[in-house]
Amino acid sequence: MGFFIAIFNLFILLFPTEILSASKSGIVLWAMNVLPTLLPFLIGTNILIKTGMAELIGILLEPIMYPIFGVPGCGAFALISGIISGYPVGAKITQTLRNNNQLTKHQAQRLISFCNNCGPLFILGTIGTSMLGSKSAGYFIMFVHYFSALIVGLISRFFFSAERNVDKKIFFHTISQKIFHHSDKNIGNIISESVADSIWSILQIGGFIVLFSIITKILELSNFISFMWKFFSHFNFISKLGYENFSGILIGMIEMTNGAKILTMREILPVTLIILSALVSFGGFSIHMQSLSFIAKTDINAHVYIFSKFIHAIISVFIAKLALPFFNFNFENVKGDVLEFNFADKIVLSFKYFALTLIIQFILIFIAMIIKRKKLCM
């Protein structure tokens, strides 16, 4: 590790202009793509957890989540939030649920294998509209991504030994007391804590994005990708991909957005959509480091989590190949150029989602307080 850190610092000294440019690109990517879309959701989901809404959602979805995925109903909150908000919200909420002892170790391991996913706004907006110039292509990748995630969840149901002497319905027995306990908390403190926790999390994510943008640039400057191509091109199935696709895959495994950008800067073919589907499902090691920063605060096995993302990517390849003929794409309408990103539209859209989340939040709090008042009257 010390050797690689020394190489990292050496490249900063030898190529300061290029490294500075990569660092700026990472900051812009974080400020324009991640901050306006992810921060509101992080604040909203933290408020939901701290006020007991995760448990309330768990009551409704326990009959579905436990038989199918082997996790309590509160796991649905992590799954839904992870889908709506995108990486690494699923990991963050799983960490919170595990630390609150709402999940056992094995349940948390199962849950994180399929709840930490890419957000629809990134798939449809950044990849579909901006990079591919096609919403249809974005919907295709989104379908493959989420459908394969559910398959991973079904597979994980049969792994990790089932807990002994665990009452599967204990969630129902204690839920009302938990919700009523949450409703007694001061809403001002809840919002303040949620905002502080969310800002700290989003700063951590920004640091990882900048770091991996620099690492990607170092790989380009060192001709590492060309060296890897010379080695792997001897394998027939790799050589058929071509250097551009190979480069996009390699960069995408490290940092997903830059890899997707490389893949979409040339003629778009069916194999391009299949590779993009796999990259989105895998997420890239930049995303994994963000997720592991939350997983490290629990007893969840990080190696098993990363292995599950590899499985997710492999399943996505098969699902994409099977589903592609049914979507009947006209690839002449799928253009591989990057359109200008509209920051204003994106931040307005994210705050609309945030406002909707808050409205639902206050409605649920109101319902919980009415239930509590009626219980006290009885």
C-alpha positions as CSV (number, residue, x, y, z in Angstrom):
1,M,0.0,0.0,0.0
2,G,2.8,2.4,0.8
3,F,4.4,1.7,-2.6
4,F,1.2,2.6,-4.4
5,I,0.7,5.8,-2.3
6,A,4.3,6.8,-3.2
7,I,3.5,6.3,-6.9
8,F,0.3,8.3,-6.5
9,N,2.2,11.2,-5.0
10,L,5.0,10.9,-7.6
11,F,2.5,11.4,-10.4
12,I,1.0,14.5,-8.7
13,L,4.6,16.0,-8.7
14,L,5.4,14.9,-12.3
15,F,2.0,15.9,-13.9
16,P,0.6,18.7,-11.8
17,T,-1.5,20.2,-14.6
18,E,-3.1,17.0,-15.7
19,I,-3.8,15.9,-12.1
20,L,-5.3,19.3,-11.3
21,S,-7.6,19.1,-14.3
22,A,-8.7,15.6,-13.2
23,S,-9.3,16.9,-9.6
24,K,-11.4,19.7,-11.0
25,S,-13.4,17.3,-13.1
26,G,-14.1,15.2,-10.0
27,I,-15.3,18.2,-8.1
28,V,-17.5,19.4,-10.9
29,L,-18.9,15.8,-11.2
30,W,-19.7,15.8,-7.5
31,A,-21.1,19.4,-7.4
32,M,-23.3,19.0,-10.5
33,N,-24.4,15.3,-10.5
34,V,-24.1,14.1,-6.9
35,L,-24.7,17.0,-4.6
36,P,-28.0,18.3,-5.9
37,T,-29.6,14.9,-6.3
38,L,-28.2,12.9,-3.4
39,L,-28.1,15.5,-0.5
40,P,-31.9,16.1,-0.4
41,F,-32.5,12.3,-0.4
42,L,-29.9,11.7,2.3
43,I,-31.6,14.4,4.5
44,G,-35.1,13.0,3.8
45,T,-34.2,9.4,4.5
46,N,-32.3,10.3,7.7
47,I,-35.5,12.1,8.9
48,L,-37.6,9.1,8.0
49,I,-35.4,6.7,9.9
50,K,-35.1,8.9,13.0
51,T,-38.9,9.4,13.2
52,G,-39.7,5.7,12.9
53,M,-41.1,5.7,9.4
54,A,-38.7,2.8,8.4
55,E,-40.5,0.6,11.0
56,L,-43.9,1.8,9.7
57,I,-43.0,0.8,6.1
58,G,-41.7,-2.4,7.6
59,I,-45.1,-3.3,9.0
60,L,-46.7,-3.0,5.6
61,L,-44.0,-4.9,3.6
62,E,-42.9,-7.6,6.1
63,P,-45.2,-10.2,4.5
64,I,-43.4,-9.6,1.2
65,M,-39.8,-9.0,2.3
66,Y,-39.3,-11.9,4.7
67,P,-40.6,-14.8,2.6
68,I,-39.0,-13.6,-0.6
69,F,-35.7,-12.0,0.5
70,G,-35.2,-13.3,4.0
71,V,-35.0,-9.8,5.5
72,P,-37.5,-7.9,7.8
73,G,-39.9,-5.4,6.4
74,C,-37.7,-2.4,7.3
75,G,-35.3,-3.7,4.6
76,A,-37.9,-2.5,2.0
77,F,-37.1,1.0,3.2
78,A,-33.4,0.5,2.3
79,L,-34.4,-1.1,-1.1
80,I,-36.8,1.6,-2.1
81,S,-34.6,4.5,-0.9
82,G,-31.6,2.9,-2.6
83,I,-33.5,2.7,-5.9
84,I,-34.8,6.3,-5.7
85,S,-31.7,7.9,-4.4
86,G,-28.9,5.8,-6.0
87,Y,-25.5,4.8,-4.8
88,P,-24.5,4.7,-1.9
89,V,-27.8,5.4,-0.1
90,G,-28.7,1.6,0.1
91,A,-25.4,1.0,2.0
92,K,-25.9,4.0,4.2
93,I,-29.5,2.9,5.3
94,T,-28.4,-0.7,5.7
95,Q,-25.7,0.5,8.1
96,T,-28.1,2.5,10.1
97,L,-30.6,-0.3,10.4
98,R,-27.9,-2.7,11.4
99,N,-26.5,-0.3,14.0
100,N,-30.0,0.1,15.4
101,N,-30.3,-3.7,15.7
102,Q,-33.2,-3.7,13.3
103,L,-31.3,-6.3,11.2
104,T,-29.2,-9.3,12.3
105,K,-25.8,-9.7,10.7
106,H,-27.0,-12.2,8.1
107,Q,-30.1,-10.2,7.3
108,A,-27.9,-7.1,6.7
109,Q,-25.6,-9.1,4.5
110,R,-28.5,-10.3,2.4
111,L,-30.0,-6.9,2.2
112,I,-26.9,-5.0,1.1
113,S,-26.3,-7.5,-1.7
114,F,-29.3,-6.1,-3.7
115,C,-30.4,-2.8,-2.1
116,N,-27.4,-0.6,-3.1
117,N,-28.3,0.4,-6.6
118,C,-27.9,3.2,-9.2
119,G,-30.5,5.9,-9.1
120,P,-33.0,6.4,-12.0
121,L,-32.1,10.0,-12.4
122,F,-28.5,9.1,-13.2
123,I,-29.4,6.2,-15.6
124,L,-32.1,8.2,-17.5
125,G,-30.6,11.7,-17.3
126,T,-26.8,11.2,-17.4
127,I,-26.4,8.0,-19.3
128,G,-29.7,7.8,-21.3
129,T,-30.3,11.4,-22.3
130,S,-26.8,13.1,-22.0
131,M,-24.5,10.3,-23.1
132,L,-26.7,8.2,-25.4
133,G,-29.1,10.8,-26.5
134,S,-31.9,8.3,-26.0
135,K,-34.4,7.9,-23.2
136,S,-35.4,4.5,-24.5
137,A,-31.8,3.3,-24.0
138,G,-31.9,4.7,-20.5
139,Y,-35.1,2.8,-19.7
140,F,-33.6,-0.4,-21.1
141,I,-30.5,-0.1,-18.8
142,M,-32.8,0.8,-15.9
143,F,-35.0,-2.2,-16.4
144,V,-32.0,-4.5,-16.7
145,H,-30.3,-3.0,-13.6
146,Y,-33.3,-3.3,-11.2
147,F,-34.6,-6.6,-12.5
148,S,-31.1,-8.2,-12.0
149,A,-30.9,-6.6,-8.5
150,L,-34.1,-8.4,-7.5
151,I,-32.6,-11.7,-8.9
152,V,-29.5,-11.2,-6.7
153,G,-31.9,-10.6,-3.8
154,L,-33.6,-13.9,-4.5
155,I,-30.3,-15.7,-4.8
156,S,-29.0,-14.2,-1.5
157,R,-32.1,-15.7,0.2
158,F,-30.5,-19.1,0.0
159,F,-27.1,-18.0,1.3
160,F,-25.9,-17.1,4.8
161,S,-27.1,-19.6,7.4
162,A,-30.5,-18.8,8.8
163,E,-30.4,-17.4,12.3
164,R,-31.4,-19.8,15.0
165,N,-33.8,-18.9,17.8
166,V,-34.9,-15.7,16.0
167,D,-38.6,-14.8,16.2
168,K,-39.4,-13.9,12.6
169,K,-42.4,-11.9,13.8
170,I,-40.7,-10.0,16.6
171,F,-40.8,-7.0,14.3
172,F,-44.6,-6.9,14.6
173,H,-44.5,-7.3,18.4
174,T,-42.3,-4.3,19.1
175,I,-43.2,-2.0,16.3
176,S,-45.9,0.2,17.9
177,Q,-43.7,1.0,20.9
178,K,-40.8,2.0,18.6
179,I,-43.0,4.3,16.5
180,F,-44.6,6.0,19.5
181,H,-41.1,6.4,21.0
182,H,-39.9,8.1,17.8
183,S,-42.9,10.4,17.8
184,D,-41.9,11.9,21.2
185,K,-38.6,13.2,19.8
186,N,-38.1,16.9,19.1
187,I,-38.5,17.5,15.4
188,G,-36.0,20.3,15.4
189,N,-33.3,18.0,16.8
190,I,-34.2,15.3,14.3
191,I,-33.9,17.7,11.4
192,S,-30.6,19.2,12.7
193,E,-29.0,15.8,13.2
194,S,-30.2,14.5,9.8
195,V,-28.8,17.5,8.0
196,A,-25.4,17.3,9.8
197,D,-25.2,13.5,9.2
198,S,-26.1,14.0,5.5
199,I,-23.6,16.7,4.9
200,W,-20.8,14.6,6.4
201,S,-21.8,11.7,4.2
202,I,-22.0,13.8,1.1
203,L,-18.5,15.3,1.8
204,Q,-17.1,11.8,2.2
205,I,-18.6,10.8,-1.2
206,G,-17.1,13.9,-2.8
207,G,-13.7,13.0,-1.5
208,F,-13.9,9.5,-3.0
209,I,-15.0,10.9,-6.4
210,V,-12.1,13.3,-6.6
211,L,-9.7,10.6,-5.5
212,F,-10.8,8.1,-8.2
213,S,-10.9,10.8,-10.8
214,I,-7.2,11.3,-10.1
215,I,-6.5,7.6,-10.1
216,T,-8.2,7.2,-13.5
217,K,-6.0,10.0,-14.9
218,I,-2.9,8.4,-13.5
219,L,-3.8,5.1,-15.3
220,E,-4.1,7.1,-18.6
221,L,-0.8,8.9,-18.1
222,S,1.0,5.7,-17.2
223,N,-0.3,3.8,-20.3
224,F,-1.5,1.1,-17.9
225,I,-4.6,0.6,-20.1
226,S,-2.6,0.0,-23.2
227,F,-0.4,-2.5,-21.3
228,M,-3.4,-4.4,-20.1
229,W,-4.9,-4.4,-23.6
230,K,-1.7,-6.0,-25.0
231,F,-1.9,-8.7,-22.3
232,F,-5.6,-9.5,-22.5
233,S,-6.1,-9.1,-26.3
234,H,-4.5,-12.5,-26.7
235,F,-7.8,-13.9,-25.4
236,N,-10.3,-14.2,-28.3
237,F,-13.4,-13.0,-26.5
238,I,-11.5,-9.9,-25.2
239,S,-10.0,-9.0,-28.6
240,K,-13.6,-9.1,-30.1
241,L,-14.6,-6.3,-27.8
242,G,-12.0,-3.9,-29.3
243,Y,-9.7,-1.5,-27.5
244,E,-12.3,1.3,-27.0
245,N,-14.8,-1.1,-25.3
246,F,-12.0,-2.7,-23.2
247,S,-10.8,0.8,-22.1
248,G,-14.3,1.8,-21.2
249,I,-14.8,-1.4,-19.2
250,L,-11.5,-1.0,-17.3
251,I,-12.0,2.7,-16.5
252,G,-15.7,2.0,-15.7
253,M,-14.8,-0.7,-13.1
254,I,-12.7,2.0,-11.4
255,E,-15.1,4.9,-11.9
256,M,-18.4,4.2,-13.5
257,T,-19.2,7.7,-15.0
258,N,-15.9,8.1,-16.8
259,G,-16.1,4.5,-18.2
260,A,-19.6,5.2,-19.5
261,K,-18.4,8.4,-21.1
262,I,-15.7,6.5,-23.0
263,L,-18.1,3.8,-24.2
264,T,-20.6,6.3,-25.5
265,M,-18.1,8.5,-27.4
266,R,-18.2,6.2,-30.5
267,E,-20.8,4.3,-32.5
268,I,-23.4,2.7,-30.3
269,L,-23.9,-1.0,-30.9
270,P,-26.0,-3.6,-29.0
271,V,-22.9,-4.7,-27.2
272,T,-22.5,-1.1,-25.9
273,L,-25.8,-1.3,-24.1
274,I,-25.0,-4.7,-22.6
275,I,-21.6,-3.4,-21.3
276,L,-23.3,-0.2,-19.9
277,S,-25.9,-2.4,-18.1
278,A,-23.1,-4.4,-16.5
279,L,-21.1,-1.3,-15.5
280,V,-24.1,0.3,-13.9
281,S,-24.9,-2.8,-12.0
282,F,-21.3,-3.3,-10.8
283,G,-21.0,0.4,-9.8
284,G,-17.2,0.7,-10.0
285,F,-14.7,0.7,-7.1
286,S,-15.2,4.5,-6.5
287,I,-18.8,3.6,-5.5
288,H,-17.6,0.6,-3.6
289,M,-15.2,2.7,-1.5
290,Q,-18.1,5.1,-0.7
291,S,-20.3,2.1,0.3
292,L,-17.5,0.5,2.3
293,S,-17.0,3.7,4.3
294,F,-20.5,2.9,5.8
295,I,-20.1,-0.9,5.8
296,A,-16.9,-0.5,7.9
297,K,-19.1,0.8,10.8
298,T,-20.9,-2.6,11.0
299,D,-20.0,-6.3,11.1
300,I,-21.1,-6.8,7.4
301,N,-18.5,-8.6,5.3
302,A,-17.2,-6.2,2.7
303,H,-15.7,-9.0,0.5
304,V,-19.1,-10.7,0.2
305,Y,-20.7,-7.3,-0.7
306,I,-18.2,-6.7,-3.5
307,F,-18.7,-10.3,-4.7
308,S,-22.4,-9.8,-4.9
309,K,-21.9,-6.7,-7.1
310,F,-19.8,-8.9,-9.5
311,I,-22.7,-11.3,-9.6
312,H,-25.1,-8.4,-10.2
313,A,-23.0,-7.4,-13.2
314,I,-22.9,-10.9,-14.6
315,I,-26.6,-11.4,-14.3
316,S,-27.2,-8.0,-16.0
317,V,-25.2,-9.2,-19.0
318,F,-27.5,-12.2,-19.4
319,I,-30.7,-10.2,-18.8
320,A,-29.6,-7.5,-21.3
321,K,-28.9,-10.1,-24.0
322,L,-32.2,-11.8,-23.4
323,A,-34.2,-8.5,-23.2
324,L,-32.6,-6.6,-26.1
325,P,-34.6,-8.2,-28.9
326,F,-37.9,-7.3,-27.2
327,F,-37.0,-3.6,-27.0
328,N,-36.6,-3.3,-30.8
329,F,-34.1,-0.5,-30.7
330,N,-33.3,1.6,-33.8
331,F,-29.6,2.2,-33.1
332,E,-29.5,5.0,-35.6
333,N,-31.4,7.1,-33.1
334,V,-29.0,6.2,-30.3
335,K,-26.1,8.7,-30.7
336,G,-22.9,8.5,-28.7
337,D,-22.4,12.2,-27.9
338,V,-22.4,13.9,-24.5
339,L,-25.0,16.7,-24.3
340,E,-24.6,19.7,-22.2
341,F,-25.6,19.1,-18.6
342,N,-28.4,21.3,-17.3
343,F,-27.6,22.0,-13.7
344,A,-30.7,24.1,-13.1
345,D,-33.2,21.5,-14.3
346,K,-31.5,18.8,-12.3
347,I,-31.5,20.7,-9.0
348,V,-35.1,21.7,-9.4
349,L,-36.1,18.1,-10.1
350,S,-34.2,16.9,-7.0
351,F,-35.8,19.5,-4.8
352,K,-39.2,18.5,-6.1
353,Y,-38.5,14.9,-4.9
354,F,-37.2,16.3,-1.6
355,A,-40.5,18.3,-1.1
356,L,-42.5,15.2,-1.9
357,T,-40.5,13.2,0.6
358,L,-41.1,15.8,3.3
359,I,-44.9,15.9,2.6
360,I,-45.1,12.1,2.9
361,Q,-43.0,12.3,6.0
362,F,-45.3,14.8,7.8
363,I,-48.4,12.9,6.7
364,L,-47.0,9.7,8.3
365,I,-46.0,11.5,11.5
366,F,-49.5,12.9,11.7
367,I,-51.0,9.4,11.3
368,A,-48.6,8.0,14.0
369,M,-49.6,10.7,16.4
370,I,-53.3,10.2,15.9
371,I,-52.8,6.4,16.5
372,K,-50.9,7.2,19.7
373,R,-53.5,9.6,20.9
374,K,-56.3,7.1,20.4
375,K,-54.2,4.4,22.2
376,L,-53.8,6.8,25.2
377,C,-57.5,7.5,25.3
378,M,-58.2,3.7,25.4
